[in-house]
Amino acid sequence: MDTGKEAIKTMIEFSDTWEEADKVIIEFTPCRATAEKLSYLYGMFDVSIIARIDGVTDPTESDYRAVLSAIVNQKWR
């Protein structure tokens, strides 16, 4: 992984909220669509979705928020 990717990864990990981490992704990557941002996270971090909540109107957005929240909250463990 190159230095730019490591810096982005660190900024995401040390964000206080998933919204802050989302801003990092928008500012420092070409990803704009939620599906692109989710794919970026899957490539950058060792994460996956195990199960979904039934009835979610936008599963991609829900998955994206869940993954990003898990990454941000991992620093407190």
N, C-alpha and C positions, 0 to 999 in steps of 0.2 A: 504494500500500500504506500502511495507516495505521501509526501509531507502535507500537501493540501488536503488530501482525504483524511489524514490523521487529525489535522486541525479541525476540520468540520466534524469529525466523529467526536472529538473532545468537547467542542462547543455544544453539540447535541446532548451529550451525556451530562454536562454540567449546567444545562438549562434548568430553571426552577419549575417550569411548567411545560406541558406538551405544546402550548401556544408559542412559547419562546423558542422551543426547539423547531417548531414549524417555520418560524421566521428565519431561523438559521438556514434551513433547507431551501427556502424560497430565495434568500439573498445569495447563497454561495453555491447553489447547484442550478442546473437548467430545468429541474423538475418543477412543474406547475400543477398538473392534474394530480388528483389524489392517488390514482392508480400508479402514476409514475413515482410519486413520493414514497408510496408503500413499497414498490419494487426496489427503490433505492435503499430503503431501510433493510429489506431482506438481504440485499447484497452487501451492505456495510456491517450489519450486526448478525449475530447468530440467533435469530428469532423466528418464530412461526406462530400461527394462530391454531390453537388446539380445537376450540369449539366456538360457535357463535350463538348469540341470543336470538331466538325466534322472533319474527315480527319486526326486525330492524329494517327501516325504510331504505337505508343506503349502507349495505354491508361493507363496501370498500372504505367508506368514510369511518365507519365504526371500527373496522380492523386497523386502519391507519392511526386513529386516536388511541386505541388500546395498545398497539405496539409502541408508539411514541411515548405514551405515559409509562409503560413498563421500563423502557430504556431510561427515561428521566428519573424515575423513582428507584432504580437499581442502586444508585449511589448511596442511598440511605440504609442499605442492608449490610 
